Amino acid sequence: MTKFRFYFPDNKDFVDPNFDGKDNTRTKYHRQYDDDHYAHEILAELPFDGMLISLAGVGTMQKRGKYYEQELTEDFYFLGAREFLRLNKSKFHDVKLMGDCGAFDYHAEKEPPFTVEELIEFYDRGGFDYGISLDHIVFPYFKNEETKDEFVKNNGSHVFHELIQESERRIKITLDNAEVFLEKSQGYTFEAYGVAHGYDKVSFIRSVKELQEMGYRKITIGGMIKAKTDEILDLLESLSEVRHPETEFHLLGICRFDNIPAYVKAGVTSADSTSPLMQGLKGGKYYSLSEETEHSKIEESLMIRARQCDHKNVQDHIEKYRDELLNHIREMGENNEFDIDLSNTALSVNECVKRLESDCLKKLRHYDETALALEGTIKALIAYEKVTNEAYLPSKMTPSKLSTLNRGEAKYRTFLEERKWRQCTCGICKGGLMNIIFRSNQSNRRRGIHNLAIVTKHKNRVIKSLETAAK
C-alpha cells in the first residue's frame, strides 16, 4: 500500500462558522477560538491526514508562543493537542499529530531558544503521535559546484566561508540534539523523527547517514522551503541512494503536490505545507480540479477582488488621491464605465467610492444567485477596481498596467462564467461567492481552507493511481 500523508501546520487558521459574506454578518459577541471552527470542522471532508504543531507557535508555560496567547497555551498543555484542536471525535481518529520545534521562527537566533527536555514535555503533554528533534535551520543550499562559484563571485570567498562555517555549526547543533533527543525520548508514546539539514548534497547525505547510524528510521528533510522543485527532486534522488530500506522521509514545509509520485519513489512518506491556504488567503487563488478522475490536475483561478471601502487602506488611498479620484470618477461616468448615477456634484469622493462598492457587491450577489447579467457585473467590478487600486489611477497608468488590468478582467470573466464554486462540494463554497471572494479576512481564509480540501482530494487520487499502477 502506497503511503503519503499531508500534514497541515497549525497557525490558528480558524473561521467564524456564522459568517455571511452577503451582508458581512458574524457571530454576535464573537470570541476567537471559542466560537470559531477549524478547517476540519467546517469542511465536508478531511482536508489533511494530520496536523503539525510547533513548540515555537504554542510556547511553553514560561515562554510566550508566536501564535498562542498565554491562556490558549495553558489550555493546550492541559487538554492535549487532540482535544484542543477538536480532533477528539471518532471521525478524526485516523488524523495524526506531528510536533516540531518551529525552527523557522527562531532562525535569526544563535541557538535554539528551547531545550530537548522542553520539547519532549511538549510532545508528551500534547499527546503527539510523532515528535521531531530540536534543530537549527540551515538556509543556504547550493545544488552544485557552479552555484557555489557563482556565490563566491558575487559575494566574495570570505562571505562564502563564513556562511559554510555557520551552516556546519547549525548542522552540528541539530545532530547533537538529535542524538540526545533519541535517547531521552525512549519510553514515551510518540515516535521520534530526526532532522537532516545541509547546504549541499554532500552535507545532507552526511546528516542522513549520521541520523540512521544513531538509529533513526524517520527523518525530516529541513531547510529546503526556498529551494526550486528540480533542486528538491535532485536532492531526494541522491538521498534515496543512502536511505535505509525502512527509513521514511518527511519534507518540512514543502508539498508541491504534482511531485508526489517522485516523492514516493524517493522514500518520502509525508510532507507539510501551508501553501494551499496562503495562496488563497493572500494570493487570491481559488483551486479546482480539472476533471473528476485520477488524472485530474489542480487548476488555479484568480478570485474576484472587491476591497472593503471602509478599510483603512482604501480610506488612506482616498485621502491621498482625493482630487484625482474626483476627476477620475467624473471621467469614468462620462465614458459610461459604470451604470449608477454619480453626476451630483454634492457627492463626496468617499460617497462615490462607497456607491461604486455597493453597486459592485449587489451585482456580484445577483450574478451568484442567477448567473444573469455577467457583462454588467464585470463592468461594475472593473470600475470599482479602477478607483480603489492606486496602480490604475490616470497618473499611475502605463501600457503595462493597462495590460495587467485587461488580463485581470479576462480572468475574472472566465472565473465567473465557469461558476466552479457552484459545483464544489467542499462545504465552504455552498455559502456562495461572497463567502470566498477576495475581500475580508473571513472570506479570504475560507478560500484558503477550500484550497486545502482540493489539494487533499487531488493527493488521494494520485495515491490511488499509484496503487493501481503498482498492481
HUGI-V334965 format. One record per helix or strand. SS is the DSSP state (H for helix, E for strand). FROM is the first residue (numbers start at 1). TO is the last residue. If there is no record, write none. Layout:
BEGIN
ss->(SS | SS)
from->(FROM | FROM)
to->(TO | TO)
END
This chain:
BEGIN
ss->(E | E | E | E | E | H | E | H | E | E | H | H | H | E | H | H | E | H | H | E | H | E | H | E | H | E | H | E | E | E | H | H | H | H | H | H | H | H | H | E | H)
from->(5 | 15 | 20 | 25 | 36 | 39 | 50 | 55 | 59 | 64 | 70 | 81 | 90 | 96 | 103 | 116 | 130 | 145 | 157 | 191 | 201 | 218 | 229 | 248 | 257 | 268 | 275 | 285 | 298 | 305 | 312 | 322 | 349 | 374 | 390 | 399 | 420 | 429 | 433 | 438 | 441)
to->(9 | 16 | 20 | 25 | 37 | 42 | 54 | 58 | 59 | 64 | 79 | 84 | 92 | 100 | 106 | 126 | 132 | 155 | 184 | 196 | 214 | 221 | 240 | 251 | 265 | 272 | 281 | 289 | 302 | 305 | 320 | 334 | 370 | 388 | 392 | 418 | 423 | 431 | 435 | 438 | 470)
END
